[in-house]
Each structure stands twice: as structure tokens, then as C-alpha cells.
Amino acid sequence: MENSSKKIIVQKFLRKIEDDYAMAEKYYSLLSTINDLRLTTREIQLIAFTAVNGNISYSSIREEFCK
């Protein structure tokens, strides 16, 4: 068995994102692209919203997302 060494390249972007929701949206968009999930923009927004707010079980929180 041949021992091959692979290099992993990690790249960091020093971008300041002030809004938690915007950061979550970019994060889940990136995950969707990397994993070829083909999530729509609205699905990514919903996932990001629930990640920041915890859940959408209350009607007032659902209404906030729909705005």
C-alpha cells in the first residue's frame, strides 16, 4: 500500500460581519454549496433565521421571518 501525503489548504477571510443573521446566512449558503444541497435562497434564509432565533414555533417569530 502506497503512503501518499495530501496537503490541506485552509483559507481565512478577514471580513467583518456585524449582523448574526447575515453571518449565519453566509455560513449556510457556503455549506449548501460545498455539499451540493441546492438549497434555494429562501430555504437558506429560513435555516439562518432559526439558527439565530432558536425556533419558529411561535406565531410572532414566524411573522417576523415572513416580513
C-alpha positions in Angstrom: 0.0 0.0 0.0 1.4 3.3 -1.0 1.5 6.1 1.5 0.5 9.4 -0.1 0.5 12.7 1.7 -2.1 15.2 0.9 -1.9 18.8 1.8 -5.0 20.6 3.0 -5.2 24.3 2.3 -7.2 26.5 4.7 -8.0 30.0 3.7 -9.4 32.5 6.1 -11.3 35.7 5.1 -10.9 38.6 7.4 -14.3 40.1 6.7 -16.2 41.8 9.5 -19.9 40.8 9.5 -21.8 42.8 12.2 -25.1 41.0 11.9 -25.5 37.5 13.3 -28.2 36.7 10.8 -26.0 37.8 7.8 -23.2 35.6 9.1 -25.5 32.6 9.5 -26.9 33.1 6.0 -23.4 33.2 4.5 -22.4 30.1 6.5 -25.3 28.0 5.5 -25.0 29.2 1.9 -21.4 28.0 1.9 -22.4 24.7 3.4 -25.1 24.3 0.8 -22.7 24.9 -2.0 -19.9 22.7 -0.6 -22.3 19.8 0.0 -24.2 20.3 -3.3 -27.6 20.6 -1.4 -29.0 23.1 -3.9 -31.0 25.0 -1.3 -32.9 28.0 -2.5 -32.2 31.4 -1.2 -35.4 31.4 0.9 -34.5 28.0 2.4 -31.1 29.3 3.4 -32.7 32.4 4.9 -35.1 30.2 7.0 -32.2 28.0 8.3 -30.2 31.1 9.2 -33.2 32.7 10.9 -33.9 29.6 13.0 -30.2 29.3 13.8 -30.1 32.8 15.2 -33.6 32.8 16.9 -33.7 29.2 18.1 -37.1 28.2 16.6 -40.1 29.5 14.7 -42.8 27.7 16.7 -44.4 31.0 18.0 -46.6 32.9 15.5 -44.9 36.2 16.3 -41.5 34.8 15.4 -42.9 33.3 12.2 -44.4 36.6 11.3 -41.0 38.3 11.9 -39.4 35.9 9.4 -42.1 36.5 6.8 -41.5 40.3 6.8 
